[in-house]
Amino acid sequence: MRIGILTGGGDVPGLNPCIKAVVYRAMDQGAEVIGIRRGWGGLLNYDFNANDNSNFIIHLNKGNTRVVDRTGGTFLHTSRTNPSKVRKADIPNHLYSDEFNNLQDDDKVDFTPHVLKVIAHNKIDVIISIGGDDTQSYALRLHQEGVPVVSIPKTMDNDVFGTDYCIGFSTAVTRSVDFITNLRTVAGSHERIAVVELFGRNSGETSLVSAYLAGVDRALISEVPFDLDKLAKYLMDDKKRNPSNYAIMTISEGAHPIGGSVIESGPEDAYGHRKIGGIGEYLEAQITKKMGVHTVYQKVAYLMRSGEPDALDRMVAISYASLATDLVLRKEYGKLVALKGGRYTTVPIETLTQGVKRVDVDELYDSEHYRPKVSHVFGKPMFLY
């Protein structure tokens, strides 16, 4: 059996341990593993007429994966490529033909037939895709085309529907808590209100859990629009009550004021998303203007997903790899490996499209006071959901 493995979308800590674990477990059972580089881009850019396609397809073994788990990111590299929706400007030279000359810049071409040929040409029997909703949406497309697929969820936002946990989330929270804790020395020394912006497009779990663990004064999440005047008053009261005369808050990049919208910039990517971020900077300016106080704005951003994974993300990454490889060896395809209620399990890959994973606001968030609210923990899994 020949297994193809890839990582797509944003990098997170834990990808390399996951890849290594797949390779070791598969090889011990007599299977072969092919690394697909740069996500789905590796299959899109594969050129049948080229003498060397090692930029896109490489053979993996215990030797060339032995030490990859010691670093963060993904040594296979990644991209946000969607072979079913390729813009004119992004069509690889070897796939371009005169028929595309009349395309508009925003028109998109489906190169899935080429991808299917590449999979067959390389004798890949099954693909293990490691990624978030977008990456897995194309895995689902291949599944519907008859390609055997097993998916592993990863995203530091923890927002893949169908699983309680995605690779990268714990490390992102750990990084965020560390930065928030360290930022207190600056906020306290200068007696300021500190605004910490964290990743979280549709789900505010990173802001919520980081705020809960770091003990911040207020937390804004993507799911609940906020009242700027009310928030500013809360922060001023928090500042006055603090013996060091400062306050600190977190905010998801996907948060927005009541009646406002998420701050986006730049063109849409291959999955229809524009870059978001900057709500923290906007909020800081508004607080300064309204309250006449000095502030600190810190956008943690990519630092949240930099560096090596923490112990929990290593545990989940390796366990997901083991579960996914076992499914492949048993030829149980079309599955997403998952954690539900603290236990490893699987769900049909179609589950990805059946909902949007969001914070359970009623259970975990005080929408009136913009704070985490954990009424009880008895019977809850480790991360409370």
Secondary structure, 3 states (H helix, E strand, C coil): CEEEEEECCCCCCCHHHHHHHHHHHHHHCCCEEEEECCCCHHHHCCCCCCCCCCCCEEEECCCCCCCHHHCCCCCCCCCCCCCCCEEHHHCCHHHCCHHHCCCCCCCEECCHHHHHHHHHHCCCCEEEEEECHHHHHHHHHHHHCCCCEEEEEECCCCCCCCCCCCECHHHHHHHHHHHHHHHHHHHHHHCCEEEEEECCCCCCHHHHHHHHHHCCCEEECCCCCECHHHHHHHHHHHHHHCCCCCEEEEEECCCCECCCCCCEECCCCCCCCCEECCHHHHHHHHHHHHHCCCEEEEECHHHHHCCCCCHHHHHHHHHHHHHHHHHHHCCCCCEEEEEECCEEEEEEHHHHHCCCCCCCHHHHEECCCCEECCCCCCCCCCCCC
